[in-house]
């Protein structure tokens, strides 16, 4: 920004799309893939989804949460695909814009810290209209709430800062966690849907 002027979201998204800072890092992973940033920023959306990083399916499709995790997330939010991909309603700012790749055992690598260090402050500053920020998973939660396990952060959702809700990652790998913690769908999901519906009305 310059002199307090809010940065143009479209211009910032174009810069992110052209980023190749992690090319060597990704080439050295088990997937040996090239960077493909997936920015989904907006200067109109009242709701910001802060997740971890694109997965392999999102890397291939070029659209955030266009996978089974996204289906579960949309169910939690109480919205359909059309509403979810309407950038006047939702913006997405992961901790890394690119798929980080897999390690030698086929597990997801964490988002490279370089991405957030390079882009996150600028992206947040370019979206001052956001009124609800959803922190999806541990990486996003630690950025805002500080260190600690995901389950504990989600359990303390009523203590989160105003306009912020922590959520577990909607990955199907977390199904067992959700079964062990029925309060999530009984208490937090209804509140999440209420806040989302109020902002989209």
C-alpha positions as CSV (number, residue, x, y, z in Angstrom):
1,X,0.0,0.0,0.0
2,X,1.0,3.6,-0.5
3,X,0.0,6.4,1.8
4,X,-2.9,4.4,3.3
5,X,-4.4,3.4,0.0
6,X,-5.9,0.0,-0.1
7,X,-4.1,-2.3,-2.5
8,X,-5.9,-3.4,-5.6
9,X,-7.0,-7.0,-5.1
10,X,-6.9,-7.9,-8.8
11,X,-3.4,-6.7,-9.1
12,X,-2.3,-8.5,-6.0
13,X,-3.9,-11.7,-7.2
14,X,-2.0,-11.4,-10.5
15,X,1.2,-11.1,-8.6
16,X,0.4,-14.1,-6.5
17,X,-0.5,-16.1,-9.7
18,X,2.9,-15.3,-11.1
19,X,4.8,-16.3,-8.0
20,X,7.5,-19.0,-8.4
21,X,9.4,-18.5,-5.2
22,X,9.0,-22.2,-4.2
23,X,9.8,-23.8,-7.5
24,X,12.9,-25.4,-6.3
25,X,11.3,-26.6,-3.1
26,X,8.4,-28.2,-5.0
27,X,10.7,-29.8,-7.6
28,X,12.4,-31.6,-4.7
29,X,9.3,-33.1,-3.3
30,X,8.0,-36.6,-4.1
31,X,5.4,-35.1,-6.5
32,X,8.1,-33.0,-8.3
33,X,5.4,-30.5,-9.3
34,X,5.6,-26.9,-10.5
35,X,4.0,-24.0,-8.6
36,X,0.4,-23.3,-9.3
37,X,-0.8,-20.6,-7.0
38,X,-4.6,-20.5,-6.4
39,X,-5.5,-17.0,-5.2
40,X,-9.2,-16.5,-4.5
41,X,-9.2,-12.9,-3.1
42,X,-12.0,-10.4,-3.0
43,X,-12.6,-6.8,-2.1
44,X,-16.3,-7.4,-1.6
45,X,-16.7,-10.7,0.3
46,X,-17.7,-10.4,4.0
47,X,-16.4,-13.9,4.8
48,X,-12.8,-15.0,4.6
49,X,-11.8,-18.7,4.7
50,X,-8.2,-19.1,6.0
51,X,-7.1,-22.7,5.5
52,X,-3.8,-24.5,5.1
53,X,-2.9,-25.0,1.4
54,X,-4.4,-26.4,-1.7
55,X,-4.4,-30.2,-2.0
56,X,-3.6,-32.2,-5.1
57,X,-7.1,-32.0,-6.5
58,X,-7.2,-28.2,-6.0
59,X,-3.8,-28.0,-7.7
60,X,-5.1,-29.8,-10.7
61,X,-8.4,-27.8,-10.9
62,X,-7.2,-24.4,-9.9
63,X,-10.1,-23.6,-7.6
64,X,-10.0,-23.7,-3.8
65,X,-11.8,-26.4,-1.8
66,X,-12.9,-28.1,-5.1
67,X,-12.6,-31.5,-3.5
68,X,-14.3,-33.7,-0.8
69,X,-13.0,-31.4,2.0
70,X,-14.7,-28.5,0.3
71,X,-18.0,-30.5,0.1
72,X,-17.9,-31.0,3.9
73,X,-17.0,-27.4,4.5
74,X,-19.9,-26.2,2.4
75,X,-22.2,-28.4,4.4
76,X,-20.9,-26.8,7.6
77,X,-21.4,-23.4,6.2
78,X,-24.9,-24.2,4.9
79,X,-24.2,-22.9,1.4
80,X,-24.2,-24.5,-2.1
81,X,-21.3,-24.4,-4.6
82,X,-22.7,-21.3,-6.4
83,X,-22.8,-19.3,-3.3
84,X,-19.4,-20.6,-2.1
85,X,-17.6,-19.6,-5.4
86,X,-19.3,-16.2,-5.5
87,X,-16.4,-13.8,-4.7
88,X,-18.9,-11.2,-3.5
89,X,-19.6,-13.6,-0.7
90,X,-16.5,-15.6,0.1
91,X,-12.7,-15.0,-0.2
92,X,-10.1,-17.6,0.5
93,X,-6.6,-16.9,1.9
94,X,-4.7,-20.1,2.8
95,X,-1.4,-20.2,4.6
96,X,0.2,-21.1,1.2
97,X,-1.3,-20.5,-2.2
98,X,0.3,-23.6,-3.8
99,X,0.0,-27.3,-3.2
100,X,3.1,-28.1,-1.1
101,X,3.4,-31.7,-2.4
102,X,3.8,-35.0,-0.7
103,X,6.8,-36.4,1.2
104,X,8.3,-39.8,0.4
105,X,5.6,-41.6,2.4
106,X,2.7,-39.9,0.6
107,X,1.8,-37.5,3.4
108,X,1.0,-33.9,2.8
109,X,3.9,-31.5,3.4
110,X,3.2,-28.4,5.5
111,X,2.6,-25.0,3.8
112,X,6.0,-23.3,3.2
113,X,6.3,-20.4,5.7
114,X,7.8,-18.3,2.9
115,X,4.3,-18.0,1.2
116,X,2.6,-16.4,4.3
117,X,5.6,-14.3,5.0
118,X,5.5,-12.9,1.4
119,X,1.8,-12.4,0.8
120,X,-0.4,-12.7,3.8
121,X,-0.1,-9.3,5.4
122,X,-0.6,-7.6,2.0
123,X,-3.6,-9.8,1.2
124,X,-5.3,-9.2,4.6
125,X,-4.7,-5.5,4.3
126,X,-6.3,-5.5,0.8
127,X,-9.6,-7.0,2.2
128,X,-10.7,-4.6,5.0
129,X,-14.4,-5.4,4.3
130,X,-14.1,-8.9,5.8
131,X,-16.4,-9.3,8.8
132,X,-16.0,-13.0,9.6
133,X,-12.8,-14.9,9.4
134,X,-12.9,-18.7,9.6
135,X,-9.6,-20.3,10.8
136,X,-9.6,-23.8,9.2
137,X,-7.0,-26.1,10.8
138,X,-3.9,-25.6,12.9
139,X,-1.7,-23.5,10.6
140,X,-4.2,-20.8,10.2
141,X,-5.2,-20.9,13.8
142,X,-1.6,-20.5,15.1
143,X,-1.2,-17.4,12.9
144,X,-4.1,-15.7,14.7
145,X,-4.5,-17.4,18.0
146,X,-1.0,-18.5,18.8
147,X,0.4,-22.0,19.5
148,X,-1.7,-24.9,20.6
149,X,-3.6,-28.0,19.4
150,X,-6.4,-27.6,16.9
151,X,-8.9,-29.4,19.1
152,X,-8.3,-27.1,22.0
153,X,-8.7,-24.0,19.8
154,X,-11.9,-25.2,18.3
155,X,-13.3,-26.1,21.8
156,X,-12.7,-22.6,22.9
157,X,-14.5,-21.1,19.9
158,X,-16.6,-18.9,22.2
159,X,-13.4,-17.2,23.4
160,X,-12.1,-16.4,19.9
161,X,-11.7,-12.7,19.0
162,X,-14.7,-10.9,17.6
163,X,-15.4,-11.9,14.0
164,X,-13.3,-15.0,14.2
165,X,-14.2,-18.7,14.4
166,X,-11.8,-21.6,14.6
167,X,-12.8,-24.8,12.7
168,X,-11.1,-28.2,12.3
169,X,-10.0,-29.0,8.8
170,X,-12.9,-30.6,6.9
171,X,-10.7,-33.4,5.6
172,X,-12.2,-36.8,5.8
173,X,-9.2,-37.8,7.9
174,X,-10.8,-35.8,10.7
175,X,-14.0,-37.9,10.7
176,X,-12.9,-39.8,13.8
177,X,-12.3,-36.5,15.6
178,X,-15.8,-35.3,14.7
179,X,-17.3,-38.4,16.0
180,X,-15.5,-38.1,19.3
181,X,-16.6,-34.5,19.7
182,X,-20.4,-34.3,18.8
183,X,-20.6,-30.8,20.3
184,X,-18.9,-29.5,17.2
185,X,-21.9,-30.3,14.9
186,X,-24.4,-29.8,17.7
187,X,-23.2,-26.3,18.9
188,X,-20.5,-24.8,16.7
189,X,-22.0,-25.7,13.2
190,X,-25.4,-24.1,14.0
191,X,-23.6,-20.9,15.2
192,X,-21.4,-20.9,12.1
193,X,-24.4,-21.2,9.8
194,X,-26.2,-18.5,11.7
195,X,-23.3,-16.1,11.2
196,X,-22.8,-17.0,7.6
197,X,-26.5,-16.6,6.8
198,X,-26.7,-13.2,8.5
199,X,-23.7,-11.9,6.5
200,X,-25.1,-13.2,3.2
201,X,-28.7,-12.0,3.7
